[in-house]
Amino acid sequence: MKKLSILLLVLPGFYFAQLSTPQGQVQATTNPEFKHVGIGTTTPQAILDIHANENIPIIRGNGGYIPTGLRFIDDAYTQPGQVKEWAIWKGNTWAKGLGFYRYDAVNRCQGGICDITLFLQDNGNVGIGYEAPKYKLDVNGSARFQDIISGGINSWIFHSPDDGRTTLHIAPKNDALDWDWGKQFIINGANGNVSVSGKLEAKEIKVTTTPTADFVFEDSYQLPDLASVEKHIKEKKHLPEITSAAEMQKEGVNIGDFQIKLLQKIEELTLYSIEQNKRIQQLENEIKTLKK
């Protein structure tokens, strides 16, 4: 009995030196098949079952390189290129924040997968694929957004509709609630078209299109006679093959096509001028002959 009494005195002291639960309980099931452990419950349903109720569990550290963290390991992954482990690290002298990392099943950090997926910095910055974010959201790599990216007043909205349209809408925000869609800039991903509501200013615009208007100088081109051109101008109040002002205002103008039409008219005008110059020279020669 003396040996048994000593053992009973020693074991409780050792137990509570390792684990303290002043307001809760740690209970192992009596079923040896499962060996479940419960904290805050007498009927644990998993290998570790924590019932926090209104008390948030705490994982506490005290400074250092990586004071606290959690590791999630799946031993079923054994091949290179498979992510065997996910880890959550709370850094201090290493990096001040909370990082989410993944590791390869083979040669982790020695040629295998070993990278940061998400890092929440102590100053509030968030890094995706980057553990030293310089901005509120710092993304190292490509990003995809399926709806709206916006800010506060006097900001801009980037909107990609989720209704099947492959367009990007960019518009200014007038106040806390309203967006000025009348001033939006639209890019159509299906055909590459761009729509601008308002003026467009640029130091240089290059329009590539074919064909040009050089066909005017071909021998087969029928240059309109000036009489028909004059008649058209009197009736229509605009040049032949040139859209009327009313239609331009209503439908807009295709810059590439319009530039070609203008070039065509300039080339036609050049041919008229050459023909007129020939007639003038002929008349001058005739006058000189008559004066002799």
C-alpha angles and dihedrals in degrees: 000000000000093000092048093050092052091050093051091051094050099047098057091049091052092046097053092044087065102037132028123189106167094165102023144038141244111212130179117201119247090229105101091195095072105024091202120179123208131196112198092001136076093205107055115186098196140036086274117016117180119190104193096168102181094342114094113222114243130215103192132195135174111219127286133113097309106357098180142008150135130243125202112197129182110195090194089079109082106146129093112262093032118115104233098168138038117189136188113206128189103206130201118163088010097054125331105239146043118297133192112208137178129206136199122248089233129037095358110201089358098089096313130096111306116147148126117254100177133007126187108198122211090241092060098260117135123212125194110199087351130088097196105053115185096192140042086267118019115177121192101200138007122335132198126206122184100188137008133350111185146148138203132293116328091021134116131250124221108199128183107180118231093210097092098276114129095212137120117216121197118187139157123251115232099189142345094293112022133072119202099231089170088074097044128137114217130196116192108212093193097064105006094247119152126207123197123187103210137007125340119210124188137157090226136010122187119199116192115197141140145255109031126207097263088113086085089075094053115111090235094058114111107220109212112245115245093240092063091045091052091049092051092049092051092049102037102025092226139072120278113269091013118113116246121252091246092054092046090053092049103038103020127229132280100228095205095049092041092053090052091050091050090049089050091054092047091051091048089049089051091054091048090051092049091050092047090049090053091052092047091052090048091051091047090052091049091050092051090051092051092050093057 
